[in-house]
């Protein structure tokens, strides 16, 4: 009898695991299809984003697949369209949700930097700068430091901006394009002359 019970439990566990795997795969496929729909149908015939349709599909993604990578990448897209439409408060809300509970470190950093840019556009450079405190992954260090430099320039803190730009330049690969960053450094140096 114990052997039969063990066999039945093992069978239930295997079938349950397989069912869970199928459910997870189905959810990922459905989220992927909705995300693709968001990207494809978000454009009007004129080629401009349809902000209402983007928001609708973005909300559907969040409601049905909240916290997933697809939902969060959808939120990044919704925020981008909101910025292009001049709806900075809407963009900030979308990005803040990702910053508060990211699906992974990459999404956290992308949302953090984009939110800082939105806040800067809303004349909240100090708040934006606070978002960029702490360490960044090496892959994002250059863009984070350049953004910090931009914010510091906006705040009139040129010496700190120069240091941030130098840190950004040092974080770039040897063969990376540094033209725009070098121009920012040169502009700050001209201000000292």
N, C-alpha and C positions, 0 to 999 in steps of 0.2 A: 504493500500500500504506500509506504513512504517513497518508493521508487517511482510509482505512478504519479504521485502528487508532485514530485520534483520535475518529472518530464512535462506534466501539464503546465507548471509554472514557467519552465524554460520556454515552452512553446508560446505561451501567452506573452512572455517578455520579448521574444523574437518578433512575433506578429505585431505587438505594440510598437516596437522600435521601427519596424518597416513602415507601419502606418504613419508614425511621426515623421519619418524621413520623407515620405510621399507628400505629407501635408506641408512640410517646410519647402520642398521643391515647388509645389503648386503655388504657395504664397509668394515665393521669389519670382516665379514666372509671371504671376498676375501683377506684382508690383513693377516688374520690368516692362510689361506691356503698357501699364498706365503711365509710367515715366516716359516711355517712347511716345505715347499719345500726347503727353504734355508738350514734349519738344516739337512734335510734328504739327499738331493742330493749333498751336499757340500763335501761329502767324496768320494774318489776314491776307487776302489776295494781293494787297499792296506790299507785302513783305514785312509789315510792321507787326510787332507783338500785339496780340489781343489781350490786354491786361485783365479783362473780366474772365476770359476763358482760362488764362494762365492761373488766376487766383482760384477759380472753380476746381480745376484739375489738381492744383497744388493742395487745396483743402481735402479733396477726395483721397489723394495719396496719404496725407497725414492721418486722416480719419481711419482709413482701411489698413495702413501699413506703418503707423506711427513709430518713430524711433528707428526705422530701418534706414539703410543707406539710401535707398531710392527716395524715400520720403524727404530725407535731409538734402540730397542733391536737388530734388524738386524744389525745396525751400530756397536753396541758393539761386535757382533759376527764377523763382517768383520774386525774390529780392532784387535780382538784376533788372527784371522788367519794371518793378516798382520804382527803382532808381531812375531808369530811363523815362518813366512817366512823371518824374518829379515827386513821387510819393515816398519821401524819405522816412516818414514815421512808419509806414507799412513795411518798408525794407528793413528798418531797424528791428521791428517786432519779429519778423521772419528769422533774421540772423541771431537775435538774442536767444531764441528757443534752441538753436543748434549750439550756441556757445554754452548754454546752461546744461545741456545734456547731449553731447555729441556721440555719434555712433562709433567714431574712431578719432585718433589723433589728427589725421589729415583734415577731416571735416572740421574739427575744433579750430585748427589754425586758419583754415580758409575763411571760416565764418568770423573768427576773431579779427582778422585783418580787414575783411570787407565791412564788418560792423564799425571798426575804427575809422575807415574811410567815410562811411555814412555819417557817423557822429561829427567828423571834421567838417563835412559839408553842412551840418546843422549848427556850426559854430560851437561845438562842444569838444574842442581839441584836448583839453585837460582830461576829460573823461575818456576820450579815445586813446590818449597816451597811457592812461592807467590800464586799459585793456591789454596793452602790449608789454606790460612788465613781466618779468620772469624769463625763463629759458624757452627757446624755440628749438625745434629739431633742426639739424644742420641744413637740410634741404630748404627750409623756410627762413633761415636766419637773415640772408641778404635782403629778401623782400620785406621782412619785418623791420630790420634796421633802417632801410630806406624810408619806409612809411613813418617810422619814429622821427627820422630826420625831417621829413616833410612837415610833420606835426610841430616839431620844435621850431622850425622856421616860422610857421604860422603864429607861434606863441612869442616870436622874437628872441628865442634863445639860440642864437647863431653858433656859439661855441659848442654847445651840446649837440646841435644839429650836425655840425662838421664832424664831431666824433662819431655820431651814429652813421653818417655817410661813409666815413673811413672804415668802420666796422662792417658795413654792408659790402663795400668794395673788397675787403679782405676775405669775406665769406664766399665770394664768387670764385668759380673755377678760373684757372689761368686763361682759358680760351673764351670765356664768357664776354658778351658784349657789355661794355661798361660806359658807353657813350653818354647816355642820359644821366647816369650817376656822376660821371666825371664833370658834366656840365653843372650839376648842382654844387659839386665841390668847388669848381672854378668860380661860380657866382658868389659863393660865400667868401672865397679868398679875395675877390674883387671888392667886396664890401669892407674888408679889413684894410685895403690899400688907401 
